Amino acid sequence: MAEEAVGIDVGGTKTLAVRMRPDGTITQRVRVPTPRTGPAVLLTLLTRLTDSLRTPDTRAVGVALPGLVETTTGVLRHAPGFPCDDLPVRTLLEEAAGVPVHVDNDARAAAWAEYRTGAGRGHRDILVITAGTGWGCGAVLDGQLLKGSQGFAGEVGHLHVDTEGPTCYCGRQGCAEVSASGSAISHHGKAAGYPDGEAVTRAARDGDTRALAVLHTVGTALGHGAAALVDLLDPAVVIVGGGGADADDLLLAPARTAMHTALTASRRRPGIPPLVTATLGNDAGATGIALLALDRAAACR
Amino acid sequence: MAEEAVGIDVGGTKTLAVRMRPDGTITQRVRVPTPRTGPAVLLTLLTRLTDSLRTPDTRAVGVALPGLVETTTGVLRHAPGFPCDDLPVRTLLEEAAGVPVHVDNDARAAAWAEYRTGAGRGHRDILVITAGTGWGCGAVLDGQLLKGSQGFAGEVGHLHVDTEGPTCYCGRQGCAEVSASGSAISHHGKAAGYPDGEAVTRAARDGDTRALAVLHTVGTALGHGAAALVDLLDPAVVIVGGGGADADDLLLAPARTAMHTALTASRRRPGIPPLVTATLGNDAGATGIALLALDRAAACR
């Protein structure tokens, strides 16, 4: 029997839905803008994407969402900028689509994908940092996905990473969310005269020193955040994904330097985990949530 | 057969050694100053304490140490202020004492003790913060002790918790180690005219406003650190131990307020983990390492 899953990754700006085989192979992709108007529009979109991608072999549907996702109940408690507090996504989508649905946080889903089929393969302890519109993390510890007592683990957007950084929407200064994310590249880029973050990365690739300085500032903040997380979790590898990671080593080289400097007793450690770019790119969230949905469906059978 | 273990907790200033039954009951205690002169003196002390506490029923010896402890090999890689880098504690003590030895980090040992027999009983996910000479943490996640890929997890002493805080020995300002620890109470207390941290706590119990202000400052920093760790790990309960916790609610009340304010989306969470004082007090490290040593001896049999 050819089992399949549908994975939907609801991002800050775009939503990616995929049809996937159990080995992680994606056989179809649909990408649409993320509606941020209200819960009814979001649910209609999720139902429509599920209907357009499902086949008779579809065993499960996974939905990855930003913010506080209560995995045990499938309720989205809160996501910054989404007017969808306390939305029972799993129950409503299962009713509308008639298939088992698993709902989880997007960074956690991305971490699971990198662990199973991406840059984390072969390790038991990995940390994935998603530097996109926001800043989140997912971790696999001794082969288990870090979830927490309520499913809220990994909410590290407000970790303090840059004393000189921008003021965050939470009111404090230098949070990772605004200092070490893809948004931070846009923010610092605009101040330096670039239209957006992608323009910064393009210019930096051509050797533009102002653009390189922007990536150095953001990369240094990213490295300080990574050091705090490595100090706490001691992963074997740190994987950076999300839109900000498109700049690759132009961002990660200064991040590595900052992480090595900031890590507790870095010269006394037998080894420091490598800081690498995610290999699944924009597919990580959708792949991971589809894998988790298949795992859960198998466990519940 | 009455199985017993010896647990030795090497602290920043004092070393506590206990004889313990498998249910956590302590039947004998020895407390001595911690030698900070060199590896030979430390090993002599560990051997002497083991010999004085062991009986024919002793099945295992556990040693809890501060800093980077490589649990797989039992090597102390580095502890701030200890001239004992890369010391193979397990091998050397096993040779000298002739019993199976387990070596681990002190905060991790304390967390295991609170999980098994203390304030964490009944929960699967707990966080223990040790606010003593330094600032460390140990976590149990889904019933498993957080160790990390090399056994270095929980090194959170340099988490940034107070923009106005003292300068740390690492060169940065506002690290938890100097802003939210027992040492922080001494530091701020001396600036306010008290001889030491214990004097601050005594005066605060009598309602002294200057002393209460010191505990408010340190408690607020502690709450900010706790918020960052709760955001990442989502424990069901946060337990504060170490010498600083002697001030109890005089320290923890401001810490709770700060944690609630700083926690991501705190108003959208169905519940915020309680912040409570550890119940095992100064016995936590020795109890936890003895329990871990017994577990390991049983698993290796």
Interface residues (C-beta under 8 A of the other chain):
Chain A: G67 L68 E70 R77 H78 P80 D85 D86 H123 R124 D125 C137 L141 D142 Q144 L146 K147 G148 S149 Q150 G151 F152 A153 G154 E155 V156 G157 H158 L159 H160 T163 C170 A228 L229 D231 L232 L233 D234 P235 A236 A262 T264 A265 R268 R269 P270 G271 P273
Chain B: G67 L68 E70 R77 H78 P80 D85 D86 H123 R124 D125 C137 L141 D142 Q144 L146 K147 G148 S149 Q150 G151 F152 A153 G154 E155 V156 G157 H158 L159 H160 T163 C170 A228 L229 D231 L232 L233 D234 P235 A236 A262 T264 A265 R268 R269 P270 G271 P273
